[in-house]
Structures are given as C-alpha cells and as structure tokens.
Amino acid sequence: MNDCLIINLRRVRILVRKDTETLFKVLDQSTELLQKALNCSYLDAFIENGNNLLDNDNVHVENGQPRDEVVKQLKTLYSQVDYSDMASKDVRKAIQMVLIKAITQDKIQSNHQLTPDTIAFIIGYLLTRIFKSQPEIEILDLAVGSGNLLMAIMHQLSSELHATVHGIGIDNDDSMLSIAGISAEMQKLPVELIHQDSINNILVNNVDLVVSDLPVGFYPIDENAKNYVTHSETGHSYAHHLLIEQGMNHVKPGGFGVFLVPSNLFQTKESKSLLKWMQDDAYLQGMLNLPKELFANAATQKAIMILQRHGNGAKQVNKIMIGEFPSFKDQAAFQKFIAEIVDWEQKDLLANS
C-alpha cells in the first residue's frame, strides 16, 4: 500500500509530564543499549525492551546476548521507574515519544507512523456524546498499527463516560502488533489483538464502533477484493475503500464508523463504487478536513469521516456536517468550530437516535 498518511510531527505538540519524561528516558536509554548490544533496529530493540519490562524487568538473554554487563545496566535503568503506578495516558505518551524517535532513526515507512494524540482526542471528543448513555462500548480498529489511536480513544471514553471499553485491533504487521501489545499491557487496557489481513475474512462479533486511520493505496490481492461492493472493476482496488466497507460490515445496525480518510476521497474516479455501496449500507453523517498544517503536503491531507450503519432506527441527518478544522494555532477559531460540531451532534446527529 502506498501514499499513506504522513503527519508533520514537528507541528504536533505532545504535552509531557514528569512521569512521562522519566519513563521515556528509561525506555530510550535502555532501547539504545539493546540496539547496540543486539545490532538491530531501534524499533526491534524497543520491542525486546518492552517485553523485558512486562516480564518483571527480567532481561531476556539468548546465545549470550546481551552480555552480563549490559544486563546489569538494563536492570539499573528499569529500577528508575515503575510504569504500573503511572496513569495510562502518561505511559502511552512515553511510548508515543519512543515511536516518534523510531520513525526518524529507522526511517520507518509511512504506513507505520502513529496517529498523534491531537487527532485521537478530537475523534474521542466527538464520540463522547454519541456514547454518553452506553455503559459498555466495544471498538474495532482494522489498521491498528501501534495502537495509539485505538488506545487514546479507549482511555478518553472510559475516563469521561465511566464506561467499560473493550478494544479489538487487527493488523498484518507483526512488529506493529508487538508494540500495540506492549502498549496495551503497560496501560492495563483490555485490547484483543489479531494478526491478519483485515480485508480477508475476520472472525469478530459486530461492535458498537469501528475507528481507524486507514492506509491509503492499492490492495494487491484481487481475489479477496472481489468479495466487496467497493472493489474496482479493473485492476487493483483501493485498500481504504475495502476497509471502510469491511469495517461497517462489522458494526451493529445503527452503529458508527469513524475513519481517517483522504480529503479527496470522493473526488477520484474510483469513488463511484464506494458511493454505490454507501447508498445501501451506510449514511454519510459528517466529513471534517483536518488542518493542512498537520500534513507534509496538501496531497496527503486527511479528513475525519463519520458513517452510520443502516438499521436500528438510524437515519440520514438533515444536515451533513462538512467543514475544515481551523489551524490549531488559532485557538478562538478552533474552539468556535468545535462548538459548532457539538451543536450539530446534539441537534442533528443524535436527534435521529
């Protein structure tokens, strides 16, 4: 898959508390030690490092590596912090900082880059009204990657709504799933992770919500794509089209799908099949472009798309919410736009429920 989301990370602020900074320093320094000792990438060293921490700070040694001297250094670093006593959001931010460093150091491909908290919190804020009276919420992410989007939303809904939130994440990249597993366990979040191609047949029950930062590009296995209404008549199909359809197929009637999609989603010739599928299966309730400043260039700009599955009393809203977020730097305009979205949710979207 190509042409994926590229976030300009230098323009995304991460507010760092002291606990987060301490954990990041321990994770970073111990990862660098392991990277050198095992002669591997920073990302692979972090996975090894995270598994050590989850194993009560026991350092895994194989074929004499890492050496006793390095094991002793690692244990000294591990003793400097106790992540189990930290707030889950602080743990997640520390891991996020490690991944940002890995992106730069290992030159990680764009479809492995994490979805920043800035975007995750906007989506979570939109969802708090939709699920405000629901005591249990199950969320599916078909392109979970390192899990930052899914877990940030889980934390937000859990803390603000006092709901029991369970997550399911699917990805075909075992390294990303390993990171997601480490992150979920360190945060004590109930997340089930599945290693497979999300466009293939997935064995999960229908959920309340599907949320995903979709990889953008062509899906190479035409035989699998033929099972979808959104498949292309000729050549490869768009993976993000197939994943939207797959996601909404696994949402309960009347349930929601919130996807990060290309801003030009409906401006390509391939969008014809997507629109055809939507007529029969899902209501487009909102399309909100994210600020251009978050993206490396205009061609990679993404939007938050809000879909609702047909059934269980769901209806097309009278007024589809379409717009673009102002710059995060213009706080007054940004807050005004958020207030407009909240007003739309209460008077239009939720009036259907």
N, C-alpha and C positions, 0 to 999 in steps of 0.2 A: 504494500500500500504506500502511496506517495502523497506529496503535497499536504502533509498533515499540519495540525495546529502548531504554530511557532510563536510562543509568547516572548515578548521582550522583558525578560526577567529583571533587567536593571530598572524598569519602571514600576515594578510591583514591590510595594513595601511589605516587609514582614516585621511586625512589632515583636520584639524579643524581650522576654522577661528573664530575670537572673537564672531561674531554674532551667529555662530553655537553653540559655547560653552555656551553662555549666555542662548540661548533657551533650550539647553539640560539640563542645571542646573535647569531651571524653570520647565521643563517637568518632570524631575526626582524627584525633591523635592516635587512637587505637587502630583505626582503619588504615592510617598511613603506615603504622608499624607492621600490620599484617600484609599490606600491599607489598612492602619491601621484602618481608620475610618469605612470602609465598610467590613472589614475582608474578603478580596477577593484576587485574584492573582494580581501580578504586572501588567500583561497584561490587565486584565479586568479593573483595576484601570486606566490604561493609556487610554483605550477606553472611559471611563467615563470622564476623564480629557480632552481628545481631543474634545469631544462633548461640554464640558463647554466652551472651548476656541472658538470654532466655533459659539457658541451662545453668542457672545459678552461678554465673561468672566462671564456669569451668571452661578452660581453653581446650578446644579440640586439637589434638596432635596426631598427625598421620605421616608415617615414614620419617619420623624425627623432626618434622617441621610443624609449627615453628619451634626453634631451639628453646632450651630451658631459660636462657637469658631473656628472650622475647616473651615467653610465658609469664615470667616474673614481672616484667614491665607492664604487660597487659593487665594482670591482676591488680597491680598498684593503681592503674588508671581506673579500672572498674570499681575499685573501692571508694573512689571520689564522689560517686553519685548513686542514688537509689531511685531509679525511674519508677518503681512501684509506688512510691509516695507522691509522685507528681501528678498534676492534673493532666488528663488525656490530651487536651489541646496543646499543652506545652511539650509533651512527648512528640506529638505529631509535627509541631513546628520544628523541633530539633531534627527530626528525620527529614523533613522538607528541606532544611538547610544543607544537610548532607547530600541529598539528591541534586540540589542545585549545583553543588560543587562537583558532583559526579558528571553532570551534564557538560560542564565546562572541561573538566580534566580528561574524561574518557571520550569526549566528543560523541555523546550519545545521540542516536538518530532521533528525529523529531517526534515520531510516534511513541517514544518512551518518555517524553518530557511530561512533568507533572502538571496538573491543573492547579493553579495557585489558590490559596485561601480567599483571595479577593473575589474571585468568581464564584467559588463554592459558597461563600457566605451570602452573596446576592441570591443565588438559587435557593439556599436554605431559608432565607428571609421570605422569599415568595411562597415557599411551601408551608411555612408555619401557619398561615391562615387556612390553607386547603385542608390540613390535617389537624386542626386545632381541637376537634372533639373526638379524635380517634385514639384510644388507649394503646393500641398495638399497630405498628407500621412495619411492613416488610418491603425492602428496597432491593432492586436488582440493577447491577451495572454490568453491561455486556462487554465493556472495554475497560476493565477496572485498573489495569496498569499497576502502579504503585499504591493505589487505593486512596490517594489523598482526597479526591472529590467525594467518593462514597463515604469515607470516614468523617470528613468535615461536616457533611450534611447529617450523618447519623448523630454526631455529637450535638449539633445545633438543635435538631428536632427533639432529641432526648432531654437536653437541658432546659429548653424553652417550653416544651409541651408536657414534660414529665411523662412521656410515653415510653413504652418498651419498643425499641427499634432493633430490628434484625436485618443484616445485610447479606447479600449474595453477590459475589464478584466472579466474573468469568474472563479469562484471557488465555491466549495461546502462547504467551511468552513466559517461560518458567522462571527466569530471573526476576521479572517484574512481580510475578505472583509470590516469589520468595520474600521480596521486600514488603509486599502487601501483608503477607502472613506475619512477618516480624512486627510491622507497624500495628496491626490489629491486636496481636497478643500483648505487646507492650502497653497499648492503650486500654486493654481489657474490654475490647469491643466484640460483640457476638457477630462474627463475619464468617460465612462459609465461602471458601474459595475453590473454584473449579478450573482445572487446566484443560482447555479445549478450544476449538474453533467455534466462536459464538454463532456463526452462520450455519453451522451444522445443526443437527437435531440436539436440543438441550433438554435435559430431564429435570426441570424445575417446575414447581407449582406456580400458578398465577399469583402475582404480587400486587401490592397497593400502588406501587410507584416504580417506574424504571427511569433511571437517570444515568446519563453517560456523556463523556467528552469523546465524540466519535472520531475515529481515524478516518481521514479523507483520502479517497483514491479508489483504484480498481481492485475488485476481488478476483483472484486468479482461477478459482475452481468453478467453471461454468456449469458443471453438472449440479453442484449444490445450489447455485443461484437460480436455476430453473424452477425451484420449488417456491419462488417468491413472485408476487404480482409485480414488484418493483424491479424485476430483472430486465436487462437490456435485450432488445430483440436481436441485436448483432453485437458481437464482440463481448468483452468483459463488462460486468455490471459494476455500478458504484457500490463499494462496501458500505458507505454511510447510509445509502438508501435501504439496502438489505437489512442493516442493523436496526434502523428505525422500525421497519415492518416486523422484524423478529421481536424487538422489544415490546411493541404494542400487542403482539400476539400473546405475550406472557404477562399482561396486565389484566386485572379483574375488570369486568364490564363497568364502565363509568370511571375507571382508574386513570391515572395520569402518566404521561411520559414527558420528561424534561431533558432535552438534548442540546448539546453544544454542536452546532452545525455551521457550515459555511454561510456567510451572509448572503451569498448569491445562489442559495440552494434552489430557488425556483426560477433562476434565470438561465439555466443550462438546457440544452435540448433533451438531456436525459431525464429532466424533471417530469416529463409527460406521464411516465409510468408511476411515479411517486404520487402525483396528483390524482391519477385514476384510482390508486389504492386508497388514498385518503377519503375519497367520496363515499366509499362503502364501509370503512373501518374506523376512521378517527376524525375528530373535529380539530381543526387548527384553531386554537384559542388565543395564541399570542406568539409574536416574533419580535424579539428585542435585541437589536445590534449592540454588541459590547463596544466600549470606547476604542477608537482606532489606535490610540496611544499604547494599548497593550500588545500590539502585534508588530512584528518585524516589518511588514509591509501591508498595503491595503488588500492585496490578493489573498492574504491568509486570515483576514478578519472573520470572526465568528459571531454567531448570534445564539441567544437562548430561545429555543423553540418549545412551546408548551402545547402538547397534544392531549386529548382526552378520548379514551376509547368509547365507542358507541355502547349503549345499553345502560341498564340500571338508572334510567331517568336522565341520563346526560343529554344535553342539547347544545347546539351551536350558539355561542354567545351572540347577542345582538351587535356588539361592538368588539371586533377582534383587536387586541392590544398590539399595535405596531408602533415601533419607535426606536430611538437610539439613545443609549445612555450618554449623558454629557461626560466630559472629562472628569476623572476623579479629583483633579486639581481644583475644579470649580465646585466646591462643596455646596454652595447655595443652590446651584442648578441641579446638582446631583440629588440632593435631598428633595427638591421640588418634584423631580421625575419619579423618585421612589414613592412619594406621597400620591402621585397620580396613579401609579401601578396599584398601590394598596386600595385606593378608591375604586379602581376598576375591578379588582378582585372581589371586593365586598358587594358592589352594586351590579356587576355583570356576571363574572365567572361563578361566584358562589350562589348567586340568585337562582342558578339552574339546579342547584343541589337539593 
